[in-house]
Amino acid sequence: MCIATVYLDTGNQRKEVMHDVISVEAKNNGFLLTALLGEGKFLEGKLKSIDFLSEHSVVIEEIEEQ
């Protein structure tokens, strides 16, 4: 089983959004995150990186307002 921590990259900082994430599903303009204990959260943004080997992380980049 691969459990990850999801971060939001705002351009000048990276902040943790959710840990123990077991599922990331693309929805509309973002991602539906599901944690090991069933907690869900929707995060707007675009995928920046995934590292399941060393950091067990998913980084979502904040979408800039136009």
RAWOLIN-V922161 format. One record per pair of residues at least 24 apart in sequence whose C-alpha atoms are under 8 Angstrom apart, sorted by the first residue. I is the first residue (numbers start at 1). GAP is how many residues later the second one is. D is the distance in Angstrom with one decimal. If there is no record, write none. Layout:
# RAWOLIN-V922161
<<I/GAP/D> <I/GAP/D>>
This chain:
# RAWOLIN-V922161
<<2/50/7.1> <2/54/7.6> <3/33/7.9> <3/53/6.8> <4/48/7.2> <4/52/4.7> <4/53/5.0> <4/54/6.8> <5/51/6.4> <5/52/4.8> <5/53/6.3> <6/51/5.7> <6/52/4.7> <6/53/5.8> <6/54/7.4> <7/50/7.4> <7/51/6.3> <7/52/4.8> <7/53/6.2> <8/51/5.9> <8/52/5.0> <8/53/5.8> <8/54/6.5> <9/50/6.6> <9/51/6.0> <9/52/4.7> <9/53/6.0> <10/51/6.4> <10/52/5.3> <11/50/7.7> <11/51/7.6>>
